[in-house]
Amino acid sequence: MAGRAHVVVIGNEKGGSGKTTVAMHLAVGLLRLGFRVGCIDLDHRQQSLARYVANRLSWVERTGVALPMPTQAVVRPSALDLKSEAVAEEQAALDAALAELAGAADFIVVDCPGADAPLSRHAHTHADTLITPLNDSLLDLDLLGQLDPVSRELKRSGVYSDLVWELRRERRARHKSGIDWVVTRSRLSALADRNKQMMADVLPQMQRILGFRLAEGFGERVIYRYMFLWGLTVLDVEQAGIGMELTRSHHSARDEVCALLANLWLPRVAERLDRLTKSPSP
């Protein structure tokens, strides 16, 4: 990787879109492929990714199971009263955290809050890869683009697409490189309905205009959230010592994680993916 970590930012201005679920499984997937991984949680209020990493460390200490662990860096909220100074301090802290992790990681996963915040914007300008999980909902789709209700054609770009366009230009000016923007459909239902079909029809058209790549995300599976308190993922089930039998649904979840890792086109990942796909199906 030419001596620098590849930065993956998980961003979306809407809460509840599955950002932390993607961040958790991406980090563990990369760890299990043999990469060194750093994590930064920029959601100062919820701190879901940071708590997940803490839960994972606690489980390792309690059970003695040698699970692969990411290195975590903390960017604390500024206590300065003047907003401009607080923003500058937080951005400098993020720059320092990224620089520190870059020396000890192949990949850095940054989980952003579900809101438009200056620190989140700054993180986007560091992204080599930007992942935007999107619920299978026309309400979420509006952040990307506004559709004509009759023709379903794209009338104008949405607020988040406009933001990404602006930050892509800023990144090119600052870092002389672009952002590979990947939109994933999250919490996909197994049932067919009109909403799901409309999303399937509209998103491929939008990606050509708005400049993102479309990748399948994670289905609506309990397993993705069930093991949060242990700091585990579906990739850890066989090793973690929790006595859980792998079901067909669990194998399908593993396949979804592997598919996402493949579709992100991250450096040196494709050549190692067989390490995650050797487990036989039931």
Summary of the structure (lengths in Angstrom):
residues: 282
radius of gyration: 18.8
end to end distance: 36.8
largest distance: 58.6
contacts: 904
relative contact order: 0.18
helix: 45%
strand: 16%
